[in-house]
Amino acid sequence: MASEKVYESVSNYYGKVLSSSKDLKTSACTTASRPPPEVIEALKLVPDPIKDRYYGCGTPLPSGIQGLDLLDLGSGSGRDCYVAAALVGQDGSVTGVDMTEEQLEVATKHVPDYMDKLGHKGEPNLAFKKGFIEFLGDAGVARESMDLVISNCVINLSPNKELVLQGVYDALREGGELFFSDVYCDRRLPQHVREHDVMLGECLGGALYVEDFKRICQKVGFTDPRMLSVEPIIVTDPELQGLCGNAKFYSITYRCFKIASLETLCEDYGQVAWYKGTIPNQANAYALDDHHIFETGKPMLVCGNTASMVGETWLKPHFEVQGDRSTHFGLFDCSPVPSSGAATATEPAAAGGGGCC
């Protein structure tokens, strides 16, 4: 399907076919996990028309983002942007980019009243731009202007995912992060499934095979993508079930850091990191990904990549890192430790053999 046809199909589905989240035919564009406490509090202030047209598949908003410049890809009605505007505060900024006129109208309409609710004075810290997420520069997003990029069940809708990820990498400052939830599949889907209008609109037709996603990440510069959480997606519509066959779909939250020093494998430099317990509502522990859980004050032996992620990014104020890369001790065993929250035989597993992704 040509890019123009994909844009037209997606824009029509979200702008005209869906009037609210009740019209969805799968669980792909809904959130099952409970958001963090600060997000729940912020949501109470978000206008109902914004929340009614929310079609996200996760909660791609990390804690502790005060003062950051944040970009939301495919911001839709703006729910995540509104919440983020409260979390980054007046010292930060939030920009939403979306191609659907109907969604943007809803998003922009309530900004002034919401700023009043937050008590923000002067220029709003929340803005929306019309544009395609494949061409962020054309939408007015400057290179190296963002600390954090989020996206909620949107990148799968793009006909050119590599272009999206490359644009995000370029828009991030060094040490910035792409923190996003999206839909993935355990295999490459046949063409007739990928081009089905409802499958596309429900975020299933464009779902990337997990391993292809990792390959694209490494190609554009996100050398070590980390999986934070994974949830199975349920297809309830009988017609769509027939189209899907045996393919399994998942909502996965990934963290992709822009750090020049990241390596393709986890290497051992004898480095130790520990968490200070300073991120809001995470006083006792912090999950960097699905198998790096830092207990407050407890030193953890980490690979070079993990040391960089907590010591050379926006997370730096919340961690201490001891050691450097002057001495190399070989490959670091960074494979996940099985737990109740680990991937199972029916879920996509993180890569082993020295990789943390």
C-alpha positions, -999 to 999 in steps of 0.1 A, spaced: 0 0 0 14 34 -10 22 59 18 -6 82 7 -31 54 10 -19 45 45 -21 82 56 -57 84 41 -68 52 58 -54 61 92 -66 97 91 -101 86 81 -102 58 108 -92 81 136 -108 113 124 -142 99 112 -148 62 119 -139 63 156 -160 87 177 -146 74 210 -125 45 224 -158 24 228 -157 19 190 -125 -1 190 -125 -38 179 -94 -50 198 -75 -42 230 -45 -29 209 -54 8 214 -63 6 250 -43 7 282 -45 -22 306 -18 -14 331 -24 12 359 -5 45 353 19 59 380 3 79 408 14 113 394 -2 105 360 -34 95 377 -35 128 395 -27 148 364 -54 130 345 -80 143 369 -75 178 354 -76 167 317 -109 177 300 -132 148 293 -133 154 255 -96 149 254 -98 116 273 -128 103 253 -108 103 221 -77 85 236 -65 55 217 -32 46 234 -18 12 242 4 20 272 15 48 295 47 61 278 54 88 304 84 81 327 85 97 362 109 125 371 107 145 339 105 180 355 121 206 333 125 184 302 116 194 266 92 166 254 78 157 220 48 134 215 46 116 181 10 112 168 -4 131 198 -40 126 187 -65 144 210 -35 153 232 -42 133 264 -5 123 270 6 159 261 -18 174 287 -5 150 313 31 157 303 26 194 305 18 190 342 47 167 348 75 188 331 63 220 348 68 256 335 105 250 331 98 223 305 79 222 273 56 197 255 50 196 217 25 173 201 26 164 164 -3 149 145 -16 147 110 -54 144 117 -72 177 117 -102 165 138 -79 153 165 -58 185 165 -90 206 168 -99 188 200 -63 190 214 -59 227 209 -93 238 220 -87 232 257 -51 244 262 -59 279 277 -83 265 303 -59 237 312 -31 262 317 -53 280 341 -60 248 360 -23 241 363 -17 277 375 8 283 347 14 320 339 27 335 307 34 315 275 18 280 276 42 251 279 20 230 256 17 233 218 4 212 190 17 211 154 2 196 123 25 173 104 37 138 97 58 120 122 81 109 93 90 145 86 94 162 120 116 190 105 87 200 82 64 201 113 88 226 130 107 203 152 144 214 152 173 189 153 187 182 188 159 202 205 143 175 226 152 156 258 124 131 256 102 117 228 71 97 236 46 79 214 16 59 223 5 32 198 13 54 168 46 44 151 30 12 139 6 33 118 35 48 98 43 35 63 80 42 69 90 33 105 127 37 98 122 73 87 102 79 119 130 65 142 157 83 123 138 116 127 134 110 164 171 102 168 179 135 150 155 155 171 169 143 204 198 159 222 227 137 232 216 117 263 179 120 252 155 92 251 126 77 230 102 62 256 72 47 238 45 21 238 35 4 206 21 -28 190 44 -56 179 40 -91 164 58 -124 168 62 -127 130 61 -107 97 25 -103 86 14 -111 50 6 -81 27 -32 -86 27 -32 -83 65 -9 -53 65 -32 -34 40 -66 -42 56 -82 -9 66 -95 -20 100 -63 -39 109 -43 -7 101 -67 15 121 -66 -9 151 -28 -8 151 -24 -45 141 -17 -42 103 13 -21 109 27 -40 138 64 -46 134 80 -80 139 100 -75 171 133 -85 157 129 -62 127 122 -33 151 155 -40 168 173 -40 135 159 -6 125 169 8 159 205 -2 155 206 11 120 195 46 129 216 49 160 195 35 189 221 8 195 207 -9 226 168 -7 228 155 -19 262 121 -35 268 104 -21 299 71 -40 298 50 -63 276 13 -71 276 -6 -95 252 -32 -79 229 -67 -95 226 -85 -95 192 -122 -98 199 -136 -92 164 -143 -126 146 -133 -112 112 -101 -99 125 -93 -131 143 -96 -149 110 -72 -124 93 -46 -127 122 -44 -165 121 -18 -177 145 0 -143 147 4 -130 183 4 -93 191 18 -75 221 18 -40 235 55 -33 244 71 -3 260 106 3 248 133 27 259 158 38 233 186 62 244 207 85 221 242 79 235 272 79 212 291 55 234 266 26 234 279 -7 221 260 -35 202 267 -60 231 269 -55 268 306 -52 278 321 -55 313 342 -26 326 337 -34 363 313 -5 367 289 -1 396 257 20 397 232 27 424 199 46 426 194 75 450 157 70 454 150 106 442 125 100 414 89 109 425 68 79 437 98 56 432 116 60 465 124 23 470 134 11 435 136 21 399 131 -1 368 154 9 340 140 -20 320 124 -54 325 156 -69 341 174 -40 356 156 -31 389 177 -8 410 170 -9 447 176 24 464 211 26 478 221 -9 467 252 -10 444 246 -30 412 273 -43 389 263 -31 354 275 -33 318 290 -3 301 257 5 283 236 5 314 262 27 332 258 52 303 220 50 304 218 60 340 250 82 341 249 101 308 212 109 302 184 129 319 185 101 346 220 112 357 208 133 388 192 102 402 221 78 400 257 74 410 281 55 388 315 43 399 342 34 374 349 41 338 358 22 306 395 23 310 397 -15 318 377 -41 299 369 -75 314 351 -91 284 315 -97 277 290 -89 304 262 -114 312 232 -90 309 206 -116 301 172 -114 320 166 -132 352 133 -151 350 106 -136 373 68 -133 375 69 -104 352 94 -119 327 85 -129 291 70 -164 288 69 -189 260 39 -169 245 56 -135 249 86 -120 230 118 -127 250 146 -103 255 178 -111 237 204 -130 256 240 -137 249 254 -104 261 226 -82 250 203 -62 273 175 -55 247 
